[in-house]
Amino acid sequence: MHHYTVRIFHSEDVSEAERDQAAQRFRTALDTSLGDASLVAPVYRAYLRLLQIHGDQLRPWDLDPSEQLLADQWEAAELAATQATFGAERYMGDAHFELEIPPP
């Protein structure tokens, strides 16, 4: 069960079925990279907190080792999901995604 929703946005004419397939590829890659679908929401929330605190600062951020591990894990998972979704679909090259995470 997914504890989040992926919305795919794009600038070209893509069918609802193609958009659904892209969202499924994104979820599968994200879940696999983080280890389980249940980890996506808490890891993403924690990453968003780091962005709120450090987002305006140049990288690397001044993080403790556990925060750095979390940031690295999220960024690697997001990259894997983005590549799985948009890399193979050239018509979605300008597309992007949005995660909708329910409140804790």
C-alpha positions as CSV (number, residue, x, y, z in Angstrom):
1,M,0.0,0.0,0.0
2,H,1.3,3.4,-0.9
3,H,1.1,6.1,1.8
4,Y,1.5,8.9,-0.7
5,T,0.3,10.0,-4.1
6,V,2.4,10.9,-7.1
7,R,1.2,13.5,-9.6
8,I,2.9,13.8,-12.9
9,F,2.9,17.1,-14.7
10,H,4.1,17.7,-18.3
11,S,3.9,20.2,-21.1
12,E,3.0,17.9,-23.9
13,D,-0.1,15.9,-24.7
14,V,0.1,12.7,-22.8
15,S,-2.8,10.4,-22.2
16,E,-4.2,9.6,-18.7
17,A,-3.0,6.0,-19.1
18,E,0.6,7.1,-20.0
19,R,0.5,9.5,-17.0
20,D,-0.7,6.7,-14.7
21,Q,2.1,4.4,-16.0
22,A,4.7,7.1,-15.4
23,A,3.4,7.6,-11.8
24,Q,3.6,3.9,-11.2
25,R,7.2,3.8,-12.5
26,F,8.0,6.7,-10.2
27,R,6.4,5.0,-7.1
28,T,8.1,1.6,-7.9
29,A,11.6,3.2,-8.2
30,L,11.1,5.4,-5.1
31,D,9.8,2.5,-3.0
32,T,12.6,0.2,-4.2
33,S,15.3,2.8,-3.5
34,L,14.1,3.5,0.0
35,G,13.3,-0.1,0.8
36,D,9.6,0.0,1.3
37,A,6.6,2.2,0.4
38,S,5.9,2.9,4.1
39,L,9.3,4.7,4.4
40,V,8.6,7.3,1.6
41,A,6.4,9.6,3.7
42,P,8.5,9.8,6.8
43,V,11.8,10.2,4.9
44,Y,10.3,12.8,2.6
45,R,8.8,14.8,5.6
46,A,12.2,14.7,7.3
47,Y,13.9,15.8,4.0
48,L,11.5,18.7,3.7
49,R,12.3,19.8,7.3
50,L,16.0,19.8,6.3
51,L,15.1,21.9,3.3
52,Q,13.3,24.4,5.5
53,I,16.3,24.7,7.8
54,H,19.1,24.6,5.3
55,G,17.6,25.2,1.9
56,D,18.9,28.8,1.4
57,Q,22.4,27.7,2.2
58,L,24.9,26.5,-0.3
59,R,25.7,22.8,-0.2
60,P,27.1,20.9,1.5
61,W,24.7,21.7,4.4
62,D,26.0,21.5,7.9
63,L,24.3,18.3,8.9
64,D,25.0,15.7,11.6
65,P,25.7,12.2,10.2
66,S,22.2,10.9,10.6
67,E,20.7,14.0,8.8
68,Q,23.3,13.6,6.0
69,L,22.4,9.9,5.6
70,L,18.7,10.8,5.3
71,A,19.4,13.6,2.8
72,D,21.6,11.3,0.7
73,Q,19.0,8.5,0.8
74,W,16.2,10.8,-0.3
75,E,18.2,12.5,-3.0
76,A,19.3,9.1,-4.4
77,A,15.8,7.7,-4.3
78,E,14.3,10.8,-5.9
79,L,17.0,10.7,-8.7
80,A,16.3,7.0,-9.3
81,A,12.5,7.6,-9.5
82,T,12.9,10.6,-11.8
83,Q,15.2,8.7,-14.1
84,A,12.9,5.7,-14.1
85,T,9.9,7.9,-14.9
86,F,11.3,10.5,-17.3
87,G,14.5,9.1,-18.6
88,A,12.8,6.5,-20.8
89,E,10.0,8.7,-21.9
90,R,11.4,11.4,-24.1
91,Y,8.1,13.1,-24.6
92,M,8.0,13.7,-20.9
93,G,11.4,15.5,-20.8
94,D,9.9,18.7,-19.5
95,A,7.7,16.9,-17.0
96,H,8.0,17.0,-13.3
97,F,6.3,15.4,-10.3
98,E,4.7,16.3,-7.1
99,L,4.3,14.0,-4.0
100,E,1.3,14.4,-1.9
101,I,2.0,13.1,1.6
102,P,-0.9,12.7,4.1
103,P,-0.4,14.4,7.5
104,P,1.3,12.2,10.1
